[in-house]
Amino acid sequence: MPAANFKGRFASLVLNQSKRTTIRPGARFKVGDAFMGYFGMRTKRCVLLVEGTVLHADAIVVYPAAVSVLGALLSDAQLAAVAEADGFGSVLEFLNFFMLTYDTGKVPLVGQLVGWSPVAVEGSELRRRLKALSRALAGLPAKGTRS
């Protein structure tokens, strides 16, 4: 069961379930796998954000100014939809993120566009995770949140 670690800017979006996709290098996710998403993996600030099931793990290539999914270049509208679903405000912000994070200006990022179906988290468990995430984002240990 591969797990994903999310940067702080995406953590609350994953926790509130408005972000249900991620782009990852390599090809380690498979449809039907259990999905676990964390903030601060392998640190004292680790917080479990989401558990679920992988719905799709599509081949993706991110170039400096274009993206292909399953071998087909995305139209402007499709690229905008992927960027928005992945937590970005614009295509430019999306492409810049991948240029800075993965140096896609030199070598394109080859990986997977992973989507998951989250297990609903409500009530006291959701409040606990929100509190733990707030502490973790502030740089404090997220007590009792590591799974």
C-alpha positions as CSV (number, residue, x, y, z in Angstrom):
1,M,0.0,0.0,0.0
2,P,1.9,3.1,-1.2
3,A,1.3,6.3,0.8
4,A,1.6,9.9,-0.3
5,N,3.0,12.8,1.6
6,F,1.4,16.2,1.0
7,K,3.0,19.6,1.3
8,G,1.5,22.0,3.8
9,R,-0.2,24.1,1.1
10,F,-2.3,21.0,0.0
11,A,-2.8,19.3,3.4
12,S,-6.1,21.1,4.4
13,L,-7.5,20.5,0.9
14,V,-6.8,16.8,1.2
15,L,-8.2,16.7,4.7
16,N,-11.5,18.5,3.7
17,Q,-11.7,16.2,0.6
18,S,-11.7,19.1,-1.9
19,K,-8.4,17.7,-3.4
20,R,-8.8,14.1,-4.5
21,T,-6.0,13.8,-7.0
22,T,-2.2,14.0,-6.9
23,I,0.5,13.7,-9.4
24,R,3.4,11.5,-8.4
25,P,6.6,10.5,-10.2
26,G,7.0,6.8,-11.0
27,A,4.3,4.1,-11.2
28,R,3.7,2.7,-7.8
29,F,-0.1,3.2,-7.4
30,K,-2.6,0.7,-8.8
31,V,-6.3,0.8,-9.1
32,G,-7.9,-0.8,-6.1
33,D,-5.0,-0.2,-3.8
34,A,-5.6,1.3,-0.4
35,F,-4.6,5.0,-0.4
36,M,-3.1,6.8,2.6
37,G,-2.3,10.5,2.5
38,Y,-0.2,12.2,5.2
39,F,1.3,15.6,6.1
40,G,4.8,15.4,7.6
41,M,5.5,11.7,7.0
42,R,8.5,10.4,8.9
43,T,8.5,13.3,11.3
44,K,7.1,14.1,14.7
45,R,4.5,16.3,12.9
46,C,3.0,13.4,11.0
47,V,-0.8,13.7,10.5
48,L,-3.0,11.2,8.7
49,L,-5.1,13.3,6.2
50,V,-7.0,10.7,4.2
51,E,-7.6,7.0,3.8
52,G,-9.3,5.6,0.8
53,T,-9.1,3.5,-2.4
54,V,-7.2,4.3,-5.6
55,L,-9.8,4.9,-8.3
56,H,-7.3,5.7,-11.2
57,A,-3.6,5.8,-11.7
58,D,-3.1,7.2,-15.2
59,A,0.2,7.7,-16.9
60,I,1.0,11.4,-17.0
61,V,3.9,13.5,-18.4
62,V,4.3,17.1,-17.3
63,Y,6.4,19.2,-19.7
64,P,7.3,22.9,-19.2
65,A,4.2,24.1,-21.0
66,A,2.0,21.1,-21.6
67,V,0.7,17.9,-20.0
68,S,-0.2,14.5,-21.5
69,V,-2.3,11.9,-19.9
70,L,-2.5,8.4,-21.2
71,G,-0.3,9.5,-24.2
72,A,-2.6,12.4,-25.3
73,L,-1.8,16.0,-24.9
74,L,-4.4,17.8,-22.9
75,S,-6.4,20.7,-24.3
76,D,-6.3,24.1,-22.5
77,A,-9.6,23.3,-20.9
78,Q,-8.5,19.8,-19.8
79,L,-5.3,21.1,-18.4
80,A,-7.2,23.8,-16.4
81,A,-9.4,21.1,-15.0
82,V,-6.5,18.9,-13.9
83,A,-4.7,22.0,-12.4
84,E,-7.9,22.9,-10.4
85,A,-8.5,19.4,-9.2
86,D,-4.9,19.2,-8.1
87,G,-5.3,22.3,-5.9
88,F,-3.9,25.1,-8.1
89,G,-5.5,28.4,-8.9
90,S,-4.3,28.5,-12.5
91,V,-2.5,26.5,-15.1
92,L,0.5,28.8,-14.8
93,E,0.7,28.1,-11.1
94,F,0.4,24.4,-11.7
95,L,3.2,24.3,-14.4
96,N,5.4,26.6,-12.3
97,F,5.0,24.3,-9.3
98,F,6.2,21.3,-11.3
99,M,9.1,23.3,-12.9
100,L,10.3,24.3,-9.4
101,T,9.7,21.0,-7.7
102,Y,10.8,18.5,-10.3
103,D,12.9,20.7,-12.7
104,T,10.5,19.9,-15.6
105,G,12.3,22.5,-17.7
106,K,15.1,20.1,-18.2
107,V,13.5,16.7,-17.9
108,P,9.7,16.1,-18.0
109,L,8.1,14.6,-15.0
110,V,6.9,11.1,-15.9
111,G,4.5,9.7,-13.4
112,Q,0.9,9.0,-12.4
113,L,-2.2,11.1,-12.0
114,V,-3.7,9.4,-9.0
115,G,-7.3,9.8,-7.9
116,W,-8.9,8.2,-4.8
117,S,-12.2,7.7,-3.2
118,P,-11.8,8.8,0.4
119,V,-13.3,7.1,3.5
120,A,-15.6,9.6,5.2
121,V,-14.2,11.1,8.4
122,E,-16.6,12.9,10.6
123,G,-17.2,14.1,14.1
124,S,-14.5,13.8,16.8
125,E,-12.0,12.1,14.4
126,L,-12.2,15.0,11.9
127,R,-11.8,17.5,14.7
128,R,-8.8,15.6,16.0
129,R,-7.2,15.5,12.6
130,L,-7.9,19.3,12.1
131,K,-6.4,20.1,15.4
132,A,-3.3,17.9,14.8
133,L,-2.9,19.5,11.3
134,S,-3.0,23.0,12.8
135,R,-0.4,22.1,15.3
136,A,1.8,20.4,12.7
137,L,1.6,23.3,10.3
138,A,2.6,25.6,13.2
139,G,5.7,23.4,13.6
140,L,4.5,21.6,16.8
141,P,4.4,17.8,17.1
142,A,1.1,16.4,16.1
143,K,0.5,14.3,19.2
144,G,-1.3,10.9,18.7
145,T,-1.9,11.4,15.0
146,R,0.6,8.9,13.4
147,S,-1.1,5.8,12.1
